[in-house]
Every structure is written in structure tokens, then in C-alpha cells.
Amino acid sequence: MNDMIGSAALVTGGSRGIGAAVALRLAERGADVALTYQRGADRAAEVVERIEGMGRRAVAVRADGADPEQVRNAVERTVAAFGRIDVLVNNAASFVVAPLDELSLADVDRTLAVNVRAPLVAAQAAARHMTDGGRIISVGSNVATYVPFPGFSLYSMSKSALVGMTKALARELGGRGITVNLVSPGPTNTEMNPADGPMAETIRGYTALGRYAEPVDVASVVAHLAGPDARYVTGAQVAVDGGFTS
């Protein structure tokens, strides 16, 4: 499927896990892709090489989501590289899980900066360049809807904020033909939450399908929302959680 040829995308946190899978899936569908990374320049370079191997253009931009200027710069670097930006995928996130008494103000400030402020700043910057048919997609979490374990207060709060942001931006940008949606993964086999981790058996038991997702399962839904077939979907929250929140 090459239904995104001629489009340009920015995927934040695109060097590994779900972000890398999203970047590769968008490239498979024809998009040129910029991706951000904070650490691991070698892994970002590997994703860029794989995208270029498909015949697409790619660029990696080092950016810390806690710094709004670096977030804006990533958008501008995308436009400079490709001449446009059609798709923004807000995927980069800070994952802090700890009992309430152990959360520091630094934890709170960084989590909200990366998980809430950065997606809004990126959306604001990208929307200035987008034309009719633009797509803004954020990657949330199932724990914005259902929290089965203690210790998720901060992370859940930050991901819940994306629900309101998505609905409000969908209303604000709809008149310009820009759609805004939220994809909420459940247990996904990544370095952050490996399918063979110490809690994996318990976590699998909360899903209806009894297994973890692979990053490509999430990426496929993101790519659908980024493509032309999803032109009438906006303000939606799509669960990709194997029935975790059912």
C-alpha cells in the first residue's frame, strides 16, 4: 500500500519500540519520515537506514521532550527536510511508576512536560504548517481508562490529559480539515514492558486476548489514522489493548 506517497511525517520517540514501528509503517505506506530521539543515536540511525532502504527520505533529530524549544525545532527540521509536514505522531513519553509518597516534584514536572506539554507544543507548531488533510495522532495508554495496579497516579494522570487535548484540538482544527486522534495501547512488548517481564503473566491475565501486543499492532492503527481512509475520524480515542479495558 502506497497511499501516503508525497506526505511527510514526524514521529517523536521514533528510535525504538512503538515509535520505531510507527515510523517504519508510515514509510512502508509511502511517507517520508522524521523521528526524534533523546538517547541512542545509533538506534535512531538504524531506523533512518531502514526507511531509506524503502526508497523514502528520513531524518533523525535529537530532541528532549521536556524542552519546548527542542520540540518546536523538531517540527521545523521536518519541514526543512521535506518541505512540509502532514502527519504528527506524539509518541515520546516519560514513564514514572512509583507509590504516591515516593514521587518527587521533579518526577511530576518532567512527566507533565514530556507527556502533556510537548504534545501540545508539537501540535501547535505542526498545525502552522499543515494543510487540509493534516493528521495529529497521540499515543496514550490504557491506564488513562483503567488502572489495575498501584503506583500509576502520575503516569495515568498525564495520559488522561491527552484525552481532553485530543477532543479539543479536533474541534479547533476540524474546520481546516486536520484530524486529531488518540491511540491508547495496552500491554505491548517493548523494553519498557517486556512480554517476558516479572509482571507479564499477571498483566496478560487482564487482557481479553491473553497476550501482549507487538509494536506493529499499535503502529498499524496509527498508520490507518494517518492515511486517507480515516479522513472522517477525529476526536476519537482508539484502544489497542487486547480488551484490557473492556
Secondary structure, DSSP 8 states (H G I E B T S, - for coil): --TTTT-EEEETTTTSHHHHHHHHHHHHTT-EEEEEESS-HHHHHHHHHHHHHTT--EEEEE--TT-HHHHHHHHHHHHHHHS---EEEE---------GGG--HHHHHHHHIIIIIHHHHHHHHHHTT--TT-EEEEE--GGGT---STT-HHHHHHHHHHHHHHHHHHHHHGGGT-EEEEEEE-SB-SSSS-TTSTTHHHHHHTSSSSS-B-HHHHHHHHHHHHSGGGTT--S-EEEESTTTT-
